[in-house]
């Protein structure tokens, strides 16, 4: 684990329409689904990623940042 504070804000970018929105990530779990508020597409993680923030966010999810993700 690093001494760096965990970042909770991430800008998620929809791969379908390019819409971006800053979201607060959950601290205790990975988020597997996200619905774009612009085009209403349901996003899922890319193969090998644990959550939508790791796939489409500007910052990896807190469990990955902390090295505690067991996905």
BELHU-V648649 format. One record per residue. N is the residue number from 1. PSI is psi in degrees with one decimal (999 if undefined). D_CENTER is the distance of its C-alpha to the mean C-alpha in Angstrom with 2 decimals. Layout:
N,PSI,D_CENTER / N,PSI,D_CENTER
//
This chain:
1,143.2,19.35 / 2,166.2,19.56 / 3,-4.1,21.14 / 4,137.9,18.44 / 5,144.6,16.84 / 6,131.7,13.25 / 7,131.4,11.31 / 8,-14.0,9.77 / 9,135.0,9.32 / 10,141.3,6.89 / 11,114.2,8.33 / 12,133.9,6.77 / 13,121.9,9.71 / 14,126.5,11.30 / 15,-12.7,13.04 / 16,-44.5,15.94 / 17,-8.6,17.08 / 18,0.1,15.31 / 19,138.3,14.57 / 20,141.9,12.32 / 21,136.0,11.38 / 22,129.9,10.39 / 23,154.8,8.66 / 24,124.1,9.15 / 25,148.4,6.76 / 26,145.9,9.06 / 27,-18.8,11.01 / 28,4.9,12.65 / 29,162.6,10.53 / 30,143.3,7.62 / 31,114.9,6.66 / 32,-25.9,8.47 / 33,151.0,9.32 / 34,132.4,8.77 / 35,122.4,12.05 / 36,128.0,12.66 / 37,-14.1,15.24 / 38,-56.7,17.28 / 39,-6.2,17.96 / 40,18.5,16.86 / 41,141.1,15.44 / 42,119.2,13.31 / 43,144.3,10.36 / 44,158.3,9.88 / 45,149.8,8.46 / 46,158.5,11.02 / 47,130.1,13.75 / 48,-12.4,13.28 / 49,149.8,9.49 / 50,-22.7,8.65 / 51,173.1,5.57 / 52,-28.6,4.18 / 53,-35.5,1.15 / 54,-27.5,4.68 / 55,-41.5,6.46 / 56,-0.2,6.23 / 57,162.9,4.87 / 58,-15.5,7.87 / 59,137.4,6.94 / 60,158.5,5.87 / 61,156.1,5.29 / 62,-42.5,8.87 / 63,-37.3,10.50 / 64,-42.8,10.06 / 65,-36.6,11.21 / 66,-9.6,14.03 / 67,24.2,14.94 / 68,10.1,15.09 / 69,127.7,12.71 / 70,28.9,15.27 / 71,999,13.49
//
